[in-house]
Amino acid sequence: MITRILSDIESDIENQISIKHDLLATIKSVTELLGQIDFSSEVVPYEDIEKLSNLMVSLKGKELNEEEMKLIYLIVQNNEKEKELVIGTN
């Protein structure tokens, strides 16, 4: 009984590690794409999912995969939260 529970816990952790590893690879990929931008002369549309994804497609030269699109969504979502924090503190 306890070995089955431990085995289930181990499987869950291994699955989480795999998911996190995939997310880290996606973050690295998107970071490399963003490295192509001259931030001193370019405006990056962090507030708009469609505009940001179009920019990333342009940089990548092909459509974004599902994980990259999820990350774009998270970037925009986190940007909105940061704006709320700044506005809320003024």
Biopython code that builds the backbone (N, CA, C, O; Angstrom):
import numpy as np
from Bio.PDB.StructureBuilder import StructureBuilder

atoms = [
    (1, "MET", "N", (0.820, -1.195, 0.000)),
    (1, "MET", "CA", (0.000, 0.000, 0.000)),
    (1, "MET", "C", (0.867, 1.263, 0.000)),
    (1, "MET", "O", (0.687, 2.141, -0.843)),
    (2, "ILE", "N", (1.793, 1.350, 0.933)),
    (2, "ILE", "CA", (2.621, 2.554, 1.020)),
    (2, "ILE", "C", (3.555, 2.680, -0.179)),
    (2, "ILE", "O", (3.847, 3.789, -0.626)),
    (3, "THR", "N", (4.022, 1.555, -0.699)),
    (3, "THR", "CA", (4.895, 1.633, -1.880)),
    (3, "THR", "C", (4.124, 2.128, -3.097)),
    (3, "THR", "O", (4.686, 2.822, -3.944)),
    (4, "ARG", "N", (2.852, 1.781, -3.192)),
    (4, "ARG", "CA", (2.021, 2.266, -4.293)),
    (4, "ARG", "C", (1.820, 3.780, -4.164)),
    (4, "ARG", "O", (1.874, 4.502, -5.159)),
    (5, "ILE", "N", (1.590, 4.253, -2.948)),
    (5, "ILE", "CA", (1.417, 5.690, -2.707)),
    (5, "ILE", "C", (2.703, 6.423, -3.066)),
    (5, "ILE", "O", (2.666, 7.459, -3.730)),
    (6, "LEU", "N", (3.836, 5.888, -2.628)),
    (6, "LEU", "CA", (5.121, 6.506, -2.962)),
    (6, "LEU", "C", (5.370, 6.497, -4.460)),
    (6, "LEU", "O", (5.894, 7.462, -5.016)),
    (7, "SER", "N", (4.997, 5.413, -5.105)),
    (7, "SER", "CA", (5.157, 5.320, -6.554)),
    (7, "SER", "C", (4.285, 6.366, -7.259)),
    (7, "SER", "O", (4.717, 6.986, -8.230)),
    (8, "ASP", "N", (3.062, 6.557, -6.768)),
    (8, "ASP", "CA", (2.180, 7.581, -7.334)),
    (8, "ASP", "C", (2.765, 8.983, -7.142)),
    (8, "ASP", "O", (2.741, 9.805, -8.057)),
    (9, "ILE", "N", (3.283, 9.241, -5.960)),
    (9, "ILE", "CA", (3.902, 10.536, -5.680)),
    (9, "ILE", "C", (5.107, 10.747, -6.589)),
    (9, "ILE", "O", (5.295, 11.831, -7.141)),
    (10, "GLU", "N", (5.910, 9.719, -6.739)),
    (10, "GLU", "CA", (7.084, 9.804, -7.608)),
    (10, "GLU", "C", (6.671, 10.105, -9.054)),
    (10, "GLU", "O", (7.282, 10.938, -9.724)),
    (11, "SER", "N", (5.642, 9.424, -9.516)),
    (11, "SER", "CA", (5.160, 9.656, -10.888)),
    (11, "SER", "C", (4.666, 11.089, -11.064)),
    (11, "SER", "O", (4.941, 11.729, -12.079)),
    (12, "ASP", "N", (3.939, 11.584, -10.073)),
    (12, "ASP", "CA", (3.454, 12.969, -10.138)),
    (12, "ASP", "C", (4.613, 13.959, -10.203)),
    (12, "ASP", "O", (4.583, 14.903, -10.994)),
    (13, "ILE", "N", (5.612, 13.750, -9.390)),
    (13, "ILE", "CA", (6.770, 14.648, -9.359)),
    (13, "ILE", "C", (7.531, 14.583, -10.677)),
    (13, "ILE", "O", (7.929, 15.617, -11.216)),
    (14, "GLU", "N", (7.735, 13.377, -11.200)),
    (14, "GLU", "CA", (8.422, 13.239, -12.481)),
    (14, "GLU", "C", (7.657, 13.948, -13.585)),
    (14, "GLU", "O", (8.264, 14.567, -14.459)),
    (15, "ASN", "N", (6.338, 13.866, -13.558)),
    (15, "ASN", "CA", (5.511, 14.550, -14.554)),
    (15, "ASN", "C", (5.655, 16.066, -14.413)),
    (15, "ASN", "O", (5.773, 16.774, -15.413)),
    (16, "GLN", "N", (5.647, 16.559, -13.183)),
    (16, "GLN", "CA", (5.810, 17.995, -12.945)),
    (16, "GLN", "C", (7.182, 18.476, -13.420)),
    (16, "GLN", "O", (7.308, 19.556, -13.996)),
    (17, "ILE", "N", (8.192, 17.669, -13.174)),
    (17, "ILE", "CA", (9.540, 18.025, -13.615)),
    (17, "ILE", "C", (9.588, 18.112, -15.133)),
    (17, "ILE", "O", (10.195, 19.030, -15.685)),
    (18, "SER", "N", (8.960, 17.174, -15.801)),
    (18, "SER", "CA", (8.929, 17.177, -17.266)),
    (18, "SER", "C", (8.231, 18.425, -17.793)),
    (18, "SER", "O", (8.706, 19.061, -18.734)),
    (19, "ILE", "N", (7.109, 18.766, -17.186)),
    (19, "ILE", "CA", (6.359, 19.955, -17.600)),
    (19, "ILE", "C", (7.200, 21.200, -17.373)),
    (19, "ILE", "O", (7.275, 22.062, -18.249)),
    (20, "LYS", "N", (7.830, 21.307, -16.216)),
    (20, "LYS", "CA", (8.654, 22.478, -15.900)),
    (20, "LYS", "C", (9.865, 22.553, -16.826)),
    (20, "LYS", "O", (10.268, 23.645, -17.230)),
    (21, "HIS", "N", (10.446, 21.411, -17.165)),
    (21, "HIS", "CA", (11.587, 21.386, -18.076)),
    (21, "HIS", "C", (11.173, 21.915, -19.446)),
    (21, "HIS", "O", (11.901, 22.698, -20.058)),
    (22, "ASP", "N", (10.001, 21.487, -19.929)),
    (22, "ASP", "CA", (9.491, 21.965, -21.217)),
    (22, "ASP", "C", (9.246, 23.474, -21.176)),
    (22, "ASP", "O", (9.536, 24.186, -22.138)),
    (23, "LEU", "N", (8.709, 23.952, -20.052)),
    (23, "LEU", "CA", (8.459, 25.385, -19.903)),
    (23, "LEU", "C", (9.773, 26.158, -19.896)),
    (23, "LEU", "O", (9.866, 27.223, -20.506)),
    (24, "LEU", "N", (10.780, 25.638, -19.220)),
    (24, "LEU", "CA", (12.090, 26.296, -19.211)),
    (24, "LEU", "C", (12.680, 26.360, -20.619)),
    (24, "LEU", "O", (13.271, 27.372, -20.997)),
    (25, "ALA", "N", (12.527, 25.301, -21.386)),
    (25, "ALA", "CA", (13.026, 25.303, -22.770)),
    (25, "ALA", "C", (12.296, 26.352, -23.601)),
    (25, "ALA", "O", (12.904, 27.030, -24.429)),
    (26, "THR", "N", (10.998, 26.480, -23.380)),
    (26, "THR", "CA", (10.220, 27.487, -24.100)),
    (26, "THR", "C", (10.654, 28.888, -23.701)),
    (26, "THR", "O", (10.788, 29.762, -24.558)),
    (27, "ILE", "N", (10.875, 29.110, -22.411)),
    (27, "ILE", "CA", (11.342, 30.412, -21.933)),
    (27, "ILE", "C", (12.682, 30.756, -22.572)),
    (27, "ILE", "O", (12.900, 31.893, -22.991)),
    (28, "LYS", "N", (13.566, 29.788, -22.645)),
    (28, "LYS", "CA", (14.872, 30.018, -23.263)),
    (28, "LYS", "C", (14.711, 30.393, -24.734)),
    (28, "LYS", "O", (15.371, 31.311, -25.222)),
    (29, "SER", "N", (13.838, 29.685, -25.429)),
    (29, "SER", "CA", (13.597, 29.954, -26.850)),
    (29, "SER", "C", (13.052, 31.365, -27.063)),
    (29, "SER", "O", (13.525, 32.087, -27.940)),
    (30, "VAL", "N", (12.071, 31.755, -26.272)),
    (30, "VAL", "CA", (11.464, 33.081, -26.404)),
    (30, "VAL", "C", (12.473, 34.161, -26.012)),
    (30, "VAL", "O", (12.530, 35.220, -26.637)),
    (31, "THR", "N", (13.260, 33.892, -24.985)),
    (31, "THR", "CA", (14.294, 34.846, -24.569)),
    (31, "THR", "C", (15.304, 35.069, -25.690)),
    (31, "THR", "O", (15.725, 36.200, -25.932)),
    (32, "GLU", "N", (15.690, 34.004, -26.367)),
    (32, "GLU", "CA", (16.611, 34.131, -27.498)),
    (32, "GLU", "C", (16.000, 34.961, -28.621)),
    (32, "GLU", "O", (16.689, 35.771, -29.240)),
    (33, "LEU", "N", (14.710, 34.765, -28.885)),
    (33, "LEU", "CA", (14.036, 35.564, -29.910)),
    (33, "LEU", "C", (14.014, 37.034, -29.510)),
    (33, "LEU", "O", (14.284, 37.911, -30.331)),
    (34, "LEU", "N", (13.694, 37.298, -28.249)),
    (34, "LEU", "CA", (13.666, 38.674, -27.767)),
    (34, "LEU", "C", (15.043, 39.312, -27.796)),
    (34, "LEU", "O", (15.156, 40.536, -27.869)),
    (35, "GLY", "N", (16.085, 38.506, -27.739)),
    (35, "GLY", "CA", (17.453, 39.016, -27.805)),
    (35, "GLY", "C", (17.778, 39.661, -29.148)),
    (35, "GLY", "O", (18.774, 40.373, -29.276)),
    (36, "GLN", "N", (16.944, 39.413, -30.136)),
    (36, "GLN", "CA", (17.143, 40.013, -31.458)),
    (36, "GLN", "C", (16.642, 41.459, -31.520)),
    (36, "GLN", "O", (16.892, 42.170, -32.493)),
    (37, "ILE", "N", (15.938, 41.882, -30.476)),
    (37, "ILE", "CA", (15.321, 43.210, -30.474)),
    (37, "ILE", "C", (16.275, 44.232, -29.860)),
    (37, "ILE", "O", (16.922, 43.972, -28.845)),
    (38, "ASP", "N", (16.346, 45.384, -30.492)),
    (38, "ASP", "CA", (17.067, 46.526, -29.929)),
    (38, "ASP", "C", (16.055, 47.305, -29.087)),
    (38, "ASP", "O", (15.293, 48.115, -29.616)),
    (39, "PHE", "N", (16.051, 47.058, -27.783)),
    (39, "PHE", "CA", (15.049, 47.642, -26.904)),
    (39, "PHE", "C", (15.174, 49.160, -26.792)),
    (39, "PHE", "O", (14.224, 49.830, -26.387)),
    (40, "SER", "N", (16.335, 49.705, -27.147)),
    (40, "SER", "CA", (16.490, 51.155, -27.077)),
    (40, "SER", "C", (15.781, 51.865, -28.235)),
    (40, "SER", "O", (15.497, 53.060, -28.156)),
    (41, "SER", "N", (15.498, 51.122, -29.309)),
    (41, "SER", "CA", (14.836, 51.766, -30.449)),
    (41, "SER", "C", (13.519, 51.104, -30.838)),
    (41, "SER", "O", (12.794, 51.631, -31.681)),
    (42, "GLU", "N", (13.204, 49.980, -30.251)),
    (42, "GLU", "CA", (11.969, 49.264, -30.579)),
    (42, "GLU", "C", (11.019, 49.267, -29.388)),
    (42, "GLU", "O", (11.448, 49.190, -28.237)),
    (43, "VAL", "N", (9.743, 49.356, -29.673)),
    (43, "VAL", "CA", (8.713, 49.234, -28.648)),
    (43, "VAL", "C", (8.145, 47.820, -28.745)),
    (43, "VAL", "O", (7.656, 47.406, -29.796)),
    (44, "VAL", "N", (8.217, 47.094, -27.644)),
    (44, "VAL", "CA", (7.701, 45.728, -27.616)),
    (44, "VAL", "C", (6.294, 45.773, -27.013)),
    (44, "VAL", "O", (6.113, 46.273, -25.903)),
    (45, "PRO", "N", (5.307, 45.258, -27.732)),
    (45, "PRO", "CA", (3.910, 45.356, -27.292)),
    (45, "PRO", "C", (3.537, 44.321, -26.223)),
    (45, "PRO", "O", (2.810, 43.368, -26.499)),
    (46, "TYR", "N", (4.041, 44.520, -25.008)),
    (46, "TYR", "CA", (3.778, 43.565, -23.922)),
    (46, "TYR", "C", (2.322, 43.495, -23.507)),
    (46, "TYR", "O", (1.906, 42.537, -22.854)),
    (47, "GLU", "N", (1.547, 44.498, -23.878)),
    (47, "GLU", "CA", (0.170, 44.584, -23.406)),
    (47, "GLU", "C", (-0.842, 43.935, -24.349)),
    (47, "GLU", "O", (-2.032, 43.894, -24.036)),
    (48, "ASP", "N", (-0.395, 43.434, -25.483)),
    (48, "ASP", "CA", (-1.322, 42.935, -26.501)),
    (48, "ASP", "C", (-0.865, 41.565, -26.990)),
    (48, "ASP", "O", (0.190, 41.431, -27.609)),
    (49, "ILE", "N", (-1.674, 40.557, -26.703)),
    (49, "ILE", "CA", (-1.314, 39.181, -27.069)),
    (49, "ILE", "C", (-1.116, 39.043, -28.578)),
    (49, "ILE", "O", (-0.139, 38.441, -29.024)),
    (50, "GLU", "N", (-2.022, 39.590, -29.351)),
    (50, "GLU", "CA", (-1.940, 39.444, -30.808)),
    (50, "GLU", "C", (-0.691, 40.137, -31.363)),
    (50, "GLU", "O", (0.034, 39.561, -32.175)),
    (51, "LYS", "N", (-0.447, 41.365, -30.926)),
    (51, "LYS", "CA", (0.716, 42.099, -31.427)),
    (51, "LYS", "C", (2.022, 41.435, -30.995)),
    (51, "LYS", "O", (2.958, 41.319, -31.786)),
    (52, "LEU", "N", (2.078, 41.003, -29.743)),
    (52, "LEU", "CA", (3.296, 40.354, -29.262)),
    (52, "LEU", "C", (3.523, 39.022, -29.977)),
    (52, "LEU", "O", (4.654, 38.697, -30.338)),
    (53, "SER", "N", (2.467, 38.261, -30.179)),
    (53, "SER", "CA", (2.639, 36.980, -30.884)),
    (53, "SER", "C", (3.036, 37.215, -32.341)),
    (53, "SER", "O", (3.840, 36.460, -32.888)),
    (54, "ASN", "N", (2.482, 38.258, -32.978)),
    (54, "ASN", "CA", (2.885, 38.581, -34.352)),
    (54, "ASN", "C", (4.362, 38.969, -34.413)),
    (54, "ASN", "O", (5.076, 38.570, -35.334)),
    (55, "LEU", "N", (4.814, 39.743, -33.436)),
    (55, "LEU", "CA", (6.232, 40.099, -33.373)),
    (55, "LEU", "C", (7.095, 38.853, -33.222)),
    (55, "LEU", "O", (8.118, 38.714, -33.893)),
    (56, "MET", "N", (6.683, 37.953, -32.344)),
    (56, "MET", "CA", (7.459, 36.731, -32.118)),
    (56, "MET", "C", (7.478, 35.849, -33.363)),
    (56, "MET", "O", (8.505, 35.245, -33.675)),
    (57, "VAL", "N", (6.366, 35.767, -34.071)),
    (57, "VAL", "CA", (6.319, 35.004, -35.327)),
    (57, "VAL", "C", (7.292, 35.612, -36.329)),
    (57, "VAL", "O", (8.007, 34.895, -37.029)),
    (58, "SER", "N", (7.311, 36.928, -36.389)),
    (58, "SER", "CA", (8.216, 37.614, -37.304)),
    (58, "SER", "C", (9.676, 37.310, -36.950)),
    (58, "SER", "O", (10.496, 37.053, -37.831)),
    (59, "LEU", "N", (9.980, 37.341, -35.678)),
    (59, "LEU", "CA", (11.348, 37.054, -35.243)),
    (59, "LEU", "C", (11.723, 35.589, -35.481)),
    (59, "LEU", "O", (12.843, 35.285, -35.891)),
    (60, "LYS", "N", (10.784, 34.700, -35.223)),
    (60, "LYS", "CA", (11.035, 33.263, -35.357)),
    (60, "LYS", "C", (11.053, 32.821, -36.816)),
    (60, "LYS", "O", (11.765, 31.888, -37.185)),
    (61, "GLY", "N", (10.255, 33.510, -37.646)),
    (61, "GLY", "CA", (10.180, 33.136, -39.053)),
    (61, "GLY", "C", (9.179, 32.036, -39.341)),
    (61, "GLY", "O", (9.100, 31.547, -40.468)),
    (62, "LYS", "N", (8.426, 31.647, -38.348)),
    (62, "LYS", "CA", (7.362, 30.659, -38.520)),
    (62, "LYS", "C", (6.408, 30.768, -37.337)),
    (62, "LYS", "O", (6.673, 31.485, -36.372)),
    (63, "GLU", "N", (5.308, 30.055, -37.428)),
    (63, "GLU", "CA", (4.291, 30.118, -36.381)),
    (63, "GLU", "C", (4.849, 29.648, -35.037)),
    (63, "GLU", "O", (5.743, 28.805, -34.976)),
    (64, "LEU", "N", (4.301, 30.211, -33.976)),
    (64, "LEU", "CA", (4.683, 29.786, -32.636)),
    (64, "LEU", "C", (3.987, 28.471, -32.305)),
    (64, "LEU", "O", (2.879, 28.207, -32.773)),
    (65, "ASN", "N", (4.649, 27.653, -31.495)),
    (65, "ASN", "CA", (3.999, 26.423, -31.068)),
    (65, "ASN", "C", (3.084, 26.720, -29.871)),
    (65, "ASN", "O", (3.041, 27.842, -29.367)),
    (66, "GLU", "N", (2.379, 25.722, -29.445)),
    (66, "GLU", "CA", (1.394, 25.894, -28.372)),
    (66, "GLU", "C", (2.041, 26.404, -27.087)),
    (66, "GLU", "O", (1.487, 27.283, -26.426)),
    (67, "GLU", "N", (3.191, 25.870, -26.728)),
    (67, "GLU", "CA", (3.866, 26.293, -25.504)),
    (67, "GLU", "C", (4.334, 27.741, -25.588)),
    (67, "GLU", "O", (4.255, 28.476, -24.604)),
    (68, "GLU", "N", (4.814, 28.150, -26.741)),
    (68, "GLU", "CA", (5.239, 29.539, -26.931)),
    (68, "GLU", "C", (4.046, 30.487, -26.826)),
    (68, "GLU", "O", (4.160, 31.569, -26.249)),
    (69, "MET", "N", (2.912, 30.088, -27.376)),
    (69, "MET", "CA", (1.708, 30.917, -27.276)),
    (69, "MET", "C", (1.247, 31.030, -25.825)),
    (69, "MET", "O", (0.813, 32.099, -25.394)),
    (70, "LYS", "N", (1.335, 29.951, -25.080)),
    (70, "LYS", "CA", (0.978, 30.002, -23.662)),
    (70, "LYS", "C", (1.887, 30.979, -22.919)),
    (70, "LYS", "O", (1.435, 31.731, -22.056)),
    (71, "LEU", "N", (3.155, 30.956, -23.263)),
    (71, "LEU", "CA", (4.110, 31.848, -22.619)),
    (71, "LEU", "C", (3.819, 33.303, -22.983)),
    (71, "LEU", "O", (3.921, 34.177, -22.123)),
    (72, "ILE", "N", (3.462, 33.578, -24.225)),
    (72, "ILE", "CA", (3.085, 34.932, -24.647)),
    (72, "ILE", "C", (1.896, 35.401, -23.816)),
    (72, "ILE", "O", (1.865, 36.540, -23.349)),
    (73, "TYR", "N", (0.932, 34.529, -23.638)),
    (73, "TYR", "CA", (-0.235, 34.862, -22.832)),
    (73, "TYR", "C", (0.190, 35.203, -21.400)),
    (73, "TYR", "O", (-0.292, 36.178, -20.824)),
    (74, "LEU", "N", (1.085, 34.405, -20.830)),
    (74, "LEU", "CA", (1.560, 34.662, -19.467)),
    (74, "LEU", "C", (2.311, 35.985, -19.368)),
    (74, "LEU", "O", (2.180, 36.698, -18.374)),
    (75, "ILE", "N", (3.091, 36.316, -20.382)),
    (75, "ILE", "CA", (3.823, 37.583, -20.387)),
    (75, "ILE", "C", (2.839, 38.749, -20.339)),
    (75, "ILE", "O", (2.998, 39.667, -19.534)),
    (76, "VAL", "N", (1.832, 38.714, -21.191)),
    (76, "VAL", "CA", (0.847, 39.794, -21.240)),
    (76, "VAL", "C", (0.070, 39.853, -19.927)),
    (76, "VAL", "O", (-0.181, 40.934, -19.396)),
    (77, "GLN", "N", (-0.304, 38.701, -19.415)),
    (77, "GLN", "CA", (-1.055, 38.633, -18.168)),
    (77, "GLN", "C", (-0.234, 39.218, -17.009)),
    (77, "GLN", "O", (-0.763, 39.979, -16.199)),
    (78, "ASN", "N", (1.033, 38.872, -16.930)),
    (78, "ASN", "CA", (1.893, 39.389, -15.860)),
    (78, "ASN", "C", (2.139, 40.883, -16.029)),
    (78, "ASN", "O", (2.248, 41.605, -15.038)),
    (79, "ASN", "N", (2.227, 41.353, -17.261)),
    (79, "ASN", "CA", (2.390, 42.780, -17.512)),
    (79, "ASN", "C", (1.173, 43.550, -16.994)),
    (79, "ASN", "O", (1.312, 44.623, -16.407)),
    (80, "GLU", "N", (-0.008, 42.997, -17.216)),
    (80, "GLU", "CA", (-1.232, 43.639, -16.734)),
    (80, "GLU", "C", (-1.249, 43.691, -15.213)),
    (80, "GLU", "O", (-1.685, 44.688, -14.636)),
    (81, "LYS", "N", (-0.781, 42.631, -14.554)),
    (81, "LYS", "CA", (-0.727, 42.617, -13.090)),
    (81, "LYS", "C", (0.235, 43.666, -12.581)),
    (81, "LYS", "O", (-0.055, 44.337, -11.591)),
    (82, "GLU", "N", (1.388, 43.826, -13.240)),
    (82, "GLU", "CA", (2.351, 44.827, -12.825)),
    (82, "GLU", "C", (1.768, 46.236, -12.969)),
    (82, "GLU", "O", (1.984, 47.089, -12.108)),
    (83, "LYS", "N", (1.034, 46.477, -14.048)),
    (83, "LYS", "CA", (0.391, 47.780, -14.247)),
    (83, "LYS", "C", (-0.592, 48.062, -13.121)),
    (83, "LYS", "O", (-0.656, 49.181, -12.610)),
    (84, "GLU", "N", (-1.356, 47.048, -12.735)),
    (84, "GLU", "CA", (-2.334, 47.210, -11.648)),
    (84, "GLU", "C", (-1.625, 47.553, -10.345)),
    (84, "GLU", "O", (-2.111, 48.383, -9.577)),
    (85, "LEU", "N", (-0.487, 46.928, -10.089)),
    (85, "LEU", "CA", (0.270, 47.232, -8.880)),
    (85, "LEU", "C", (0.761, 48.659, -8.865)),
    (85, "LEU", "O", (0.682, 49.343, -7.845)),
    (86, "VAL", "N", (1.269, 49.110, -10.000)),
    (86, "VAL", "CA", (1.794, 50.483, -10.099)),
    (86, "VAL", "C", (0.655, 51.487, -9.931)),
    (86, "VAL", "O", (0.792, 52.463, -9.194)),
    (87, "ILE", "N", (-0.459, 51.252, -10.604)),
    (87, "ILE", "CA", (-1.593, 52.160, -10.519)),
    (87, "ILE", "C", (-2.165, 52.152, -9.094)),
    (87, "ILE", "O", (-2.549, 53.196, -8.566)),
    (88, "GLY", "N", (-2.214, 50.989, -8.494)),
    (88, "GLY", "CA", (-2.771, 50.861, -7.148)),
    (88, "GLY", "C", (-1.935, 51.542, -6.076)),
    (88, "GLY", "O", (-2.462, 51.902, -5.023)),
    (89, "THR", "N", (-0.644, 51.725, -6.321)),
    (89, "THR", "CA", (0.222, 52.330, -5.314)),
    (89, "THR", "C", (0.295, 53.842, -5.428)),
    (89, "THR", "O", (0.824, 54.497, -4.530)),
    (90, "ASN", "N", (-0.220, 54.414, -6.508)),
    (90, "ASN", "CA", (-0.169, 55.868, -6.687)),
    (90, "ASN", "C", (-1.298, 56.552, -5.958)),
    (90, "ASN", "O", (-1.408, 57.777, -6.000)),
]
sb = StructureBuilder()
sb.init_structure("model")
sb.init_model(0)
sb.init_chain("A")
sb.init_seg("    ")
for serial, (resi, resn, name, xyz) in enumerate(atoms, 1):
    if name == "N":
        sb.init_residue(resn, " ", resi, " ")
    sb.init_atom(name, np.array(xyz, "f"), 0.0, 1.0, " ", f" {name:<3s}", serial, name[0])
structure = sb.get_structure()
